[in-house]
Amino acid sequence: MNDVYCEHIVKRKTGKWALTCRYMIVGATILVTYYGMFLLAFYGLFLGLLLAFLCVYVFKNTNIEYEYQFISGDLDIDVIFSKKKRKRARRFNIRNVEVFAPADSDVFKQYEHFKENKAYKVVDYSSGYPDREKYAFVVSMGENGMAKVIFEPNKKMVDAIRNYIPSKMHA
């Protein structure tokens, strides 16, 4: 039994839009609660509580981590919200990959013509930090065309994938 298991978790960088959204909702909650209590009495407090719940929702959904699990030829990518809620983003059979290489490699230029037909999607499951080493692979999505998947595996996972698809791996 030659089962291979690797996992790696990366925290997604909180983007500018998420930070802006957080600041705006907190500011709106404070202002509406404070002024609403004086101007609208009970309704202002009720509106402030609704905005507080919205604030919690925004903070939960902008704190994201990705977990990569490589299990004997299958790559599972999960999205973890606020370190509590997990959702399966996608499962890939690594044997269906056409090419696997560092994300900034020239190997992916040959797939650029698919963008014109809108049959080529780029899906980013990386942390968003530009200084980290990212890998990508192109996989057929059936009738939906092709996808370039960007992620940040650790060295152990890259070596395990290399053992499964050595001819499709470009260093």
FENMOVEN-V945338 format. One record per helix or strand of 3 or more residues. SS is the DSSP state (a for helix, b for strand). FROM is the first residue (numbers start at 1). TO is the last residue. If there is no record, write none. Layout:
# FENMOVEN-V945338
<<SS;FROM;TO> <SS;FROM;TO>>
This chain:
# FENMOVEN-V945338
<<b;5;11> <a;16;39> <a;42;61> <b;64;71> <b;74;81> <b;85;93> <a;94;96> <b;97;102> <a;106;117> <b;120;124> <b;135;140> <a;142;144> <b;146;151> <a;155;164>>
